[in-house]
Amino acid sequence: MNPARPANVPATRPTDPTVTTLAARQAALVAALVADAPPPPGFAPEALAATRTALLRKRAGEVARYWPLLATGLYPRWLEVFQHWAAGRPPAGALRDGWELARHLHGVGELPPLGADELACWQAGYHYPEPGHPPRPRRLPSWGRVGGAVAIQFGGRVRLLRSARRRI
């Protein structure tokens, strides 16, 4: 007898169709909320849109905690830019989402100087993660360069050598 499972609970998954139907409905609801899928039957589209907006707002706040310079550099358009980028993309974690957004903005030439500084520092200190994997700290001396920003990492400390911000 397995002490983790009571004797009256079967070891196999139930084949009850209501369980699979519930699981399928839950998956459809999650897809509608985070991946821009069509609303599942029985859900009001307006309520789903309001919930999707609230979730994107929460996600933007979480990303801004990991990427404060990027969010500040995009202020007052931070929420608008993030929501436009994140719509239809499932969440990958706040650090990864910010990294992807910063790389996207750099690729289209819209990364603000503060965001370039921050991305260069992250690139110097961490290895860009593969999808589904957390970022790994770099062990050897390394550097990151984004636009006019250059950062180095040596001995576990990251220093910004040249900033992308213009000096006045």
N, C-alpha and C positions, 0 to 999 in steps of 0.2 A: 504494500500500500504506500502511495506517495503522500507524505505529510503535507505537501503544499497544495494538494487537491483533495477535497472531501470525497468519500467513497461513492456518494450518490451522483457525482458530476461525471458525465462521459468524457473520455480522453480525446475524442475526435470533435471536430467542429460540428455544430448542428446543421442539418440540411434543410431547416425550416425556410421556406421561400420568403417569409416576412423579414428574416434577418438579412438576407441578401438584398432584398428590395430596400430596406432601411439603409443599408450600407451604400447602395447605389444612389439613393436620394441624398444622403449626406455628402457623398463625393460630388454630386452635381451642384449642390448648394455651395460647397467650398470653391469649386471651379467658377461658379458664377460670381462669387465675392472677390476672389483674388486673381483669377486668370481671364476675366472678361468673357466667360462663356455665357450662352443664353440662359435666362432664368429658368429654373426647373418648373414643371407644372405645379400649380397651387400656390406660387409665391408672387406677390405683387411686385412688378418691376420697379415702381417708385420706392418702395421700402428697401429693395435690394440695392438700388442706386444710392440711397441715403446711407445704408450700412457700408457699402463699398467706399464711399467718400470718407466716412468716419475712420475706416480701417486704413486708408491711404494717409490720412492726416496723422494717425497714431504712428504709422510706419515712418513717416517723414520725421516725426519727433525723435524716434529711436535712432534713425540714421544721423540726425543732427547732433546727437550726443556723442557719436563716434567721430563725426566729421564736422566739428564746430566752425572751422575756418571756411570750409566749403559752403556751409549754410549761411554764414555771415557774408561771405563774398557774393552770394546770390540774393541777399536781402534787398528789397522786399519781395522778390519774386520766387524765393526758395520753395514755398509750398506749391506754387503753380508749376515750376520747372520739375520738381520732384514728382508731382502727381501725373504730369504729362509723360514723363519717362517711365514711371512705375506702372501705369495703367496697362493691364494685360500681362504683366510679368509677375510670376509667383514670387513671394518673398524668399530671399536666400540668406537672411540674417542681416542685421544692421551694418556690420562692418563690410560684408561682401556687397550689399546693395550700394553703399556709399562709394566703394571702390569702383564698381561697375559704372555708376553714374558719373564719377569724376573722369574715368577713362572715356566714356561716351562724349562728355562735354569737351574734353581735350581733343578728341577725334574730329569733332565738328567745329572746333575753334571757338567755343563759348565758355571755356573754363576760366573763371576769374583768377586773378593773381593769387589771392589767398588760398584758393582751392589748389592751384599749382604748387604752392609751397607745401601744403598738407599732403598732396599726393606724392610729391618727391620724398617727403619724410617717411611716409608709409612704405614706399618702394625701397627705400634704403634699409629700413628696419625689418621688413617682412617679405617673404616670398609670396608672390601673387598666387592665391590658392586655386587649385583645380576645382571645377564645379563639384559641390558636395563635400569638399574638404575644408577644414579651417586653415587660416593662414599660419605659416610656420615662421618663427623668428629666424633671421639669418645669423649664422654662426661666424662666418668669416667677415672681414671688412668688406663693405659693399657701398654702393652709392645708388642714388635715384636722381633722375633728371627729367623734369617736365617743363617744357617751355624755357623760361629764364630761371627757373628754380633748380638749385642743385643742393642735394643733401648727402651726407656721408654717415655711415654707421661704422663705428670702431669700438670694440670692447663693450658692446651692448648699449652704447649711447649714440643717439642720432643728433647730428648738428646740421643746421641749415647754413650752407656756405654762401650761397647767392640766392637772393630772394627774387621772385618774379614781380614783386610790388615795385612800382615806380617810386623813385625818390624825388621829393619836391624841394 
